[in-house]
Amino acid sequence: MKKGLVFVVLSMMLLLAVFAFSDETLRVLVPIGGGYTIEDQEAIAKEFERDNPGVNVEMEYVGWDELWNKIVTSVGVGAAPDVMYIGSRWIPALAEMGAIEPIDDLVTQEKYDMYWETVWDTVRYNEHIYAIVRAMSTKVFIYNKDLFKKHNLEVPKNWDELLHAAKTIHDPKNGVYGVAMAGQKFISTVTQFQHYLYANGGRILDEEGNVVINDSKAIRALDFYKELSSYAQPAIIEWRREDLIKLFETGKVGFYLDHVHNALAAMEKGVDVGLLKFPGGPDADLPYSTVIVTDSMAISAQSKNKELAAKFINYMTTLEKQAEWDLTLGFVPPMKREAELPEFQTWYWKPYIEVIQYGYPEAVGIKDWEAVQQVIVDAIHSVLLDVSEPKQALDNAARIISILQQ
C-alpha cells in the first residue's frame, strides 16, 4: 500500500515537472528583414513548442524600420511581448523607461564565459546585463587586389597608407575611385564614421558618461574621414553603405568597409578580394578597431512568464543553436567556442573574428540612440558638404548630445 502511494506521488511529481509550463503562451516580438525571415522564425517556434509540451509560442512580426516604435507603443499601453528581439543600441533607452529588466541572475558563469567581454559590453548598461546577444557583426576593409597590384601598393598598415592608397588608385576620369564611402543621412553612415572614431581612440561618451565626441581624437577622426572622402565616388551624400557593394563589384574601387557576406558577394562577381583589419589611428592605443553591432533578446518587464521567457532565450542561444543561426545567415560568431568551429576557419572569416577583441559597442551608455545618431549624421553631413569644419560640427553635436543625456 505504501509502495503504491509512493508511486502515485512520484508520478504526480513527474507530471508536474513535465507540464510545468503547460497551457502557457509565450509572446515573442521578432523583426523581419536583414536576414530574418518569417519561415525561419516559425521553425524556431515549432522547435521550442516540440521540446516544451503545453507551450504555445506566438511570434509577432514587424519590419526593422517599425520595430522601435512597435516596442515603445506596446510598452506604453501595457501590452509588451514576453521576449523582444532588439537592436542592442536601444538597451539604455529601454532600461531607462523600465521596459526591460536586468537579467544578471539568469546569466551563469558558464554562459558568461562563452562570449568575448566586448560582446557583453553591447548589452550592458549601468553595470547590469539586460539581454543575450543573438546576432553580431564586425566590419573590415574589403580591397581590390588587382588595383593594389596595378599600382604596386602594399596593404595599408596605418591611416597615412590608407590615404596614400586611395589617392594613388583614384582616377575619376576613367570611373575608378580610391575608396567607396557612405554619406547619406542613414544609420549606417553613423556606424561607418564610428569605425574611424573608435580606431583613433575616440568615443561618444567616456567611461564616466561625459560627452567627448568633440575631443581632439574625434576631431582628428572626422577630419581624416573628410580628407579620405576626396578620393571616393561622386555624390557621396547620396550613398548608403548598404549600396556600396554594387560599386565595388564593378572592379573600379580600391577599398571600402563592409560585412563578410559582401566580401563573398564581390568574389562571386570575379573581384580578387583581400581583407584588411581597420588600422588604429595616430592617437590610438590599440592596433585595430571595429564597431561591434549586435541584436539581442530581452525579457519585457511586463512579462508574466519571465521564467518561460528566460528558458526560450537560453534555448535559442545554446552553442548549437547560435552556430546554426550564424552559419545560415552569415553573422559573425559572438561565442568563443563557436568561432573555433571548422566552418569559421576560412581565410575570409579570420579578420572579422580577430577584430572582436579590439571592438567597441555601437552605443555604450547612450540613453536615446535614435536621437543621438541623427545628431551625429547631421554633423557628418555638414562636414561633407563643407558647411562646417570638423571641430565646429562636433562641438555642436556634443552640446546637443549633452542635453539628450540629461
C-alpha positions as a printed Julia matrix, in Angstrom:
406×3 Matrix{Float64}:
  0.0    0.0     0.0
  2.77   2.36    0.95
  4.69   1.47   -2.23
  1.58   2.21   -4.26
  1.16   5.58   -2.57
  4.79   6.46   -3.19
  4.41   5.51   -6.84
  1.36   7.75   -7.2
  3.14  10.69   -5.55
  6.23  10.26   -7.75
  4.07  10.02  -10.84
  2.29  13.24   -9.94
  5.61  15.0    -9.33
  6.86  13.82  -12.72
  3.74  15.08  -14.43
  4.08  18.43  -12.7
  7.69  18.69  -13.89
  6.81  17.76  -17.45
  3.86  20.15  -17.61
  5.41  22.97  -15.58
  4.73  25.33  -18.48
  1.55  23.57  -19.63
 -1.03  25.68  -21.44
  1.16  28.77  -21.35
  1.56  31.24  -24.17
  4.84  32.98  -24.85
  4.71  36.11  -27.0
  7.89  36.84  -28.95
  8.39  40.01  -30.98
 10.69  39.47  -33.96
 11.89  41.85  -36.69
 11.74  40.75  -40.31
 14.42  41.83  -42.77
 18.2   41.92  -42.71
 18.28  38.13  -43.0
 15.43  37.46  -40.56
 12.55  35.63  -42.29
  9.12  34.54  -41.11
  9.85  30.99  -42.21
 12.97  30.79  -40.02
 11.2   32.25  -37.01
  8.2   29.94  -37.35
 10.57  26.97  -37.44
 12.2   28.2   -34.22
  8.82  28.5   -32.52
  7.82  24.98  -33.57
 11.08  23.53  -32.29
 10.62  25.13  -28.88
  6.99  24.0   -28.68
  8.01  20.45  -29.57
 10.61  20.38  -26.8
  8.24  22.04  -24.31
  4.83  20.35  -24.48
  1.96  22.59  -23.5
  3.71  25.8   -24.52
  2.35  27.92  -27.33
  4.79  30.38  -28.9
  3.13  33.34  -30.6
  5.58  35.04  -32.92
  4.75  38.68  -33.66
  6.41  40.2   -36.72
  7.31  43.72  -37.68
  9.83  45.27  -40.07
 13.12  46.56  -38.66
 12.09  50.11  -39.52
  8.97  49.79  -37.36
 10.48  47.71  -34.54
 11.44  50.56  -32.21
  8.03  52.23  -32.46
  6.3   48.87  -32.01
  8.21  48.21  -28.79
  7.61  51.68  -27.35
  3.92  51.6   -28.24
  3.33  48.13  -26.79
  5.13  49.09  -23.59
  3.15  52.31  -23.34
 -0.22  50.54  -23.48
  0.87  47.74  -21.15
  0.85  45.05  -23.84
  4.54  44.32  -24.32
  5.51  40.82  -25.53
  7.38  38.48  -23.2
 10.53  38.31  -25.33
 11.73  41.11  -27.58
 14.39  40.94  -30.27
 16.03  44.36  -30.11
 18.88  46.33  -31.51
 21.25  46.32  -28.52
 21.82  50.04  -29.08
 18.33  50.56  -27.62
 19.1   48.95  -24.25
 19.88  52.19  -22.34
 16.64  53.8   -23.53
 14.53  50.71  -22.8
 16.13  50.3   -19.39
 15.52  53.96  -18.55
 11.82  53.67  -19.42
 11.52  50.46  -17.39
 10.6   48.38  -20.43
 13.19  45.67  -19.79
 14.83  44.34  -16.64
 18.37  43.22  -15.82
 18.94  39.5   -16.31
 22.21  39.18  -14.37
 20.75  36.37  -12.25
 19.94  34.37  -15.37
 23.49  34.5   -16.74
 25.56  31.72  -15.2
 29.34  31.93  -15.13
 29.43  29.19  -17.73
 27.16  31.22  -20.01
 29.17  34.38  -19.4
 32.45  32.69  -20.28
 31.09  31.62  -23.67
 31.31  35.19  -25.03
 34.02  37.79  -25.5
 33.93  40.6   -22.96
 33.47  43.12  -25.76
 30.29  41.27  -26.79
 28.82  41.53  -23.28
 29.6   45.25  -23.36
 26.97  45.67  -26.08
 24.17  44.52  -23.74
 25.43  46.09  -20.51
 24.04  49.29  -19.01
 24.77  50.77  -15.59
 26.8   47.64  -14.77
 23.86  45.31  -15.44
 23.25  42.84  -18.27
 19.9   43.37  -19.97
 19.9   40.89  -22.86
 21.63  37.97  -24.56
 23.26  38.57  -27.93
 21.6   36.76  -30.81
 23.32  38.28  -33.86
 26.56  40.19  -34.28
 28.55  41.95  -36.95
 32.02  43.4   -37.27
 33.5   45.07  -40.32
 36.87  45.26  -42.02
 38.11  46.87  -45.21
 37.49  44.87  -48.36
 40.06  45.75  -51.02
 40.61  45.02  -54.7
 43.89  43.12  -55.02
 44.17  43.78  -58.74
 44.04  47.56  -58.29
 46.59  47.37  -55.47
 48.92  45.26  -57.62
 48.48  47.55  -60.61
 49.77  50.49  -58.55
 52.39  48.48  -56.64
 50.66  49.21  -53.34
 51.29  47.3   -50.14
 48.4   46.52  -47.81
 47.96  49.68  -45.67
 49.11  49.4   -42.06
 48.1   52.88  -40.87
 45.98  55.87  -41.81
 48.7   57.56  -43.88
 48.98  54.44  -46.01
 45.2   54.18  -46.34
 45.1   57.74  -47.66
 48.05  57.11  -49.98
 46.36  54.01  -51.43
 43.09  55.85  -52.04
 44.87  58.79  -53.65
 47.03  56.58  -55.85
 44.16  54.43  -57.15
 41.74  57.33  -57.64
 41.18  58.01  -61.35
 37.71  59.54  -61.69
 38.15  60.37  -65.38
 38.14  56.63  -66.01
 35.5   55.85  -63.45
 37.94  54.42  -60.9
 37.7   55.5   -57.25
 40.19  55.08  -54.47
 37.59  54.32  -51.83
 33.83  53.89  -51.59
 32.19  55.71  -48.68
 28.69  56.39  -47.38
 27.34  59.86  -46.66
 23.56  59.61  -46.79
 21.59  60.54  -43.67
 21.19  56.96  -42.51
 22.28  54.88  -39.52
 24.97  53.01  -41.46
 26.72  56.32  -42.2
 26.99  56.82  -38.44
 28.41  53.34  -37.82
 30.84  53.85  -40.71
 32.15  57.03  -39.1
 32.29  55.31  -35.71
 34.94  52.98  -37.12
 37.18  55.98  -37.73
 36.24  57.49  -34.37
 36.98  54.31  -32.38
 40.06  53.48  -34.42
 41.61  56.76  -33.28
 40.72  56.11  -29.64
 37.72  58.43  -29.73
 34.34  57.81  -28.15
 30.89  59.41  -27.98
 30.84  59.16  -24.18
 33.73  58.44  -21.83
 33.55  55.87  -19.02
 32.0   58.44  -16.66
 29.27  59.28  -19.16
 30.72  62.63  -20.21
 30.23  63.63  -23.86
 33.62  63.5   -25.59
 32.67  63.29  -29.25
 34.3   66.71  -29.74
 37.69  65.92  -28.2
 40.92  66.03  -30.24
 40.76  62.31  -31.13
 37.25  62.64  -32.51
 38.06  65.82  -34.43
 41.06  64.16  -36.0
 38.9   61.15  -36.98
 36.28  63.31  -38.72
 39.0   65.37  -40.39
 40.51  62.17  -41.81
 37.06  60.94  -42.85
 36.58  64.15  -44.81
 40.04  64.01  -46.38
 39.6   60.39  -47.44
 36.22  61.2   -48.98
 38.04  63.38  -51.52
 39.06  60.13  -53.2
 35.63  58.5   -53.04
 32.87  58.14  -55.63
 30.92  61.27  -56.64
 27.86  62.42  -54.69
 28.89  60.61  -51.53
 25.95  62.08  -49.59
 23.56  60.13  -51.81
 25.1   56.76  -50.94
 24.2   54.33  -48.18
 26.84  51.88  -47.0
 24.48  49.01  -47.9
 24.65  50.01  -51.58
 28.42  50.37  -51.87
 28.85  46.68  -52.72
 27.28  47.39  -56.11
 30.01  49.89  -56.84
 32.8   47.66  -55.54
 31.6   44.71  -57.62
 32.4   46.69  -60.8
 36.09  46.25  -60.01
 36.65  50.01  -60.07
 37.0   50.75  -56.33
 40.17  50.35  -54.31
 38.63  49.52  -50.94
 35.67  50.06  -48.65
 34.29  48.96  -45.27
 31.72  46.16  -45.13
 30.46  42.8   -43.86
 31.89  39.38  -44.66
 28.9   38.4   -46.81
 29.63  41.25  -49.2
 33.26  40.19  -49.44
 31.94  36.84  -50.63
 29.48  38.55  -52.97
 32.29  40.52  -54.59
 34.33  37.35  -55.08
 31.36  35.73  -56.8
 31.38  38.68  -59.22
 35.0   37.98  -60.07
 36.75  40.59  -57.92
 40.06  39.41  -56.45
 39.3   40.34  -52.85
 41.65  41.0   -49.95
 40.65  41.84  -46.39
 42.24  44.42  -44.13
 41.51  44.99  -40.44
 40.8   48.67  -39.73
 44.15  50.04  -38.52
 44.39  52.17  -35.4
 44.72  55.9   -35.95
 47.58  58.19  -34.87
 46.08  58.72  -31.39
 45.02  55.13  -30.78
 46.25  52.71  -28.12
 45.08  49.61  -29.99
 46.42  48.33  -33.34
 42.98  47.68  -34.83
 39.36  48.59  -34.29
 35.81  47.71  -35.23
 32.32  48.71  -34.19
 30.55  45.76  -32.6
 26.91  45.84  -33.58
 24.58  43.29  -32.01
 20.95  42.34  -31.91
 19.82  40.7   -28.71
 16.93  39.08  -26.87
 15.49  40.79  -23.81
 12.69  39.99  -21.37
  9.9   42.53  -21.0
  9.41  43.98  -17.54
  5.68  43.48  -18.14
  6.03  39.75  -18.84
  4.06  37.4   -16.6
  6.07  34.48  -17.98
  9.61  35.56  -17.17
 10.77  32.04  -16.31
  9.48  30.71  -19.62
 10.91  33.73  -21.45
 14.33  33.03  -19.94
 14.06  29.39  -20.96
 13.26  30.42  -24.55
 16.24  32.79  -24.71
 18.63  30.21  -23.28
 17.26  27.64  -25.72
 17.95  29.93  -28.67
 21.45  30.86  -27.53
 22.97  27.46  -26.92
 26.22  26.88  -28.8
 24.46  24.57  -31.25
 21.55  26.93  -31.99
 23.77  30.0   -32.2
 26.16  28.33  -34.65
 23.26  27.13  -36.79
 21.83  30.67  -36.86
 25.12  32.4   -37.67
 26.16  29.97  -40.37
 22.74  30.2   -42.01
 22.59  33.99  -42.01
 26.31  34.78  -42.29
 26.68  36.54  -38.94
 29.96  36.84  -37.03
 30.04  34.33  -34.15
 29.67  36.04  -30.74
 30.81  32.92  -28.86
 34.46  31.99  -28.49
 33.94  28.24  -28.9
 31.68  28.87  -31.86
 34.46  30.8   -33.57
 36.63  27.66  -33.25
 34.27  25.56  -35.37
 35.75  24.36  -38.7
 33.28  26.44  -40.7
 34.77  29.65  -39.3
 38.4   28.78  -40.04
 38.41  30.02  -43.63
 40.67  32.94  -44.54
 37.77  35.31  -45.11
 36.27  34.76  -41.63
 39.6   35.23  -39.86
 39.89  39.06  -39.82
 36.23  39.55  -38.89
 36.72  37.35  -35.84
 40.19  38.65  -34.92
 38.92  42.23  -34.54
 36.3   41.28  -31.93
 38.82  41.65  -29.11
 39.59  45.21  -30.27
 35.96  46.2   -30.82
 33.8   48.73  -29.06
 29.98  48.71  -28.95
 27.82  50.91  -31.09
 26.02  52.83  -28.34
 27.5   52.43  -24.87
 25.53  54.41  -22.28
 23.57  56.46  -24.8
 20.05  56.99  -23.48
 18.39  57.97  -26.76
 20.3   56.4   -29.61
 17.66  57.27  -32.2
 18.11  60.98  -31.48
 21.88  60.83  -30.97
 22.54  59.06  -34.25
 20.62  61.81  -36.04
 22.79  64.43  -34.36
 25.95  62.61  -35.42
 24.87  62.1   -39.02
 23.94  65.78  -39.24
 27.47  66.64  -38.11
 28.98  64.31  -40.71
 26.77  65.8   -43.41
 27.71  69.35  -42.56
 31.4   68.49  -42.92
 30.99  66.55  -46.17
 29.03  69.48  -47.62
 31.7   71.98  -46.46
 29.16  73.77  -44.28
 31.21  73.2   -41.12
 34.74  72.31  -40.11
 35.06  69.07  -38.09
 35.62  70.89  -34.78
 32.62  73.17  -35.26
 30.38  70.27  -36.3
 31.4   68.08  -33.37
 31.21  70.9   -30.84
 27.63  71.46  -31.91
 26.9   67.72  -31.77
 28.39  67.49  -28.28
 26.16  70.29  -26.99
 23.02  68.58  -28.25
 24.05  65.11  -27.04
 24.77  66.54  -23.59
 21.18  67.77  -23.43
 19.83  64.42  -24.65
 21.82  62.59  -21.95
 20.25  64.57  -19.11
